[in-house]
Amino acid sequence: FLMLDEFSSKAPAGFPDHPHRGFETVTYLLKGAIAHEDFCGNKGVIGPGDLQWMTAGRGIVHCEMPVGEETCHGLQLWVNLSRKEKMIEPSYQDLKDAQIPRKSENGVSVKVIAGEAMGVKSPVYTRTPTTYLDFQLEPGAKYTQPIANEWNAFVFILAGAGTFGVGSARPKKATAHHTLILSKGDSLEFENDTTEKLHFVLIAGQPINEPVVQHGPFVMNSQEEIARTFEDYRGGKNGFENAPKWESDYVKSH
Ligand code: MN
C-alpha cells in the first residue's frame, strides 16, 4: 500500500487532469458524488457507497471532481503493482453500492470491497492479493476477522472508537481518523466497547517486496523507470499516446 487518503472536499476543489502509472487507485466514496473521466473516453459518476478500482498500469490520465452541493467524503487507497504488472493495460472494476456484497450478524455489518468476510466474497479481482473490508459495529458488538498470515494489514477508523487486538498481548483503543498498523498474525479481534457506532476499514495485502520509487503520481521500481515515465508522458508514448492532446470536458468547460 502506497497511500490512504481520507478526502473531504467540495466543488470546485478536486483533482483536474493528472496522470498515473505503475499502481492502482481505489476510490471508495462514503458521501457525495465524484465525476470521473479519462483520456480513453471513459466517463461516469461515483456515488455514495460506490467503488472504483482503477488499475492505471502503463498509464491513465484522468479527472476526478466532486459534483453537486454536497461535500464528498471518502477514501482513496493506492495499491502498488508488482514489477511484472506495472506496464499492463489500464482497466476498471466499478461496483455500485448495491453491488458490493455485504452481511450482518450480531451487531456487526461488513461490506466486502475486496476479499472475503463472513463467508461473503467480493467479485473484485486484485492483482496484488488484497482484502478491503468496511465494518460497522453497534455498541457492544465484537468480531474476529481472519487475515492471511504474513500479509501487511492496517485499520483506519472512520467514526466512533473501539478496541483492536482484544485478547492479544497489546490491545489498542483507537478513535476516528487514526490508523493502526497491525503486526503479523492470522486474525484480528475487535470490539465496540463504547455507546456509539464504530465504523472502520480493515485493509490487508500480500507484500510485494520490491523497491518503490515514487515521483508524484508515478510509482515504479527504479529512478530510470521514473525518468522514462516522464519521457513517455511528455512525448505521448508507451501508453500515454492520448496524453498530449487530451483535455477533460471538465477542464474545457471551466
Ligand atoms: Mn487520480
Boltz pocket constraint, residues with backbone or C-beta under 6 A from the ligand:
constraints:
  - pocket:
      binder: B
      contacts: [[A, 15], [A, 18], [A, 19], [A, 20], [A, 25], [A, 62], [A, 64]]
      max_distance: 6.0
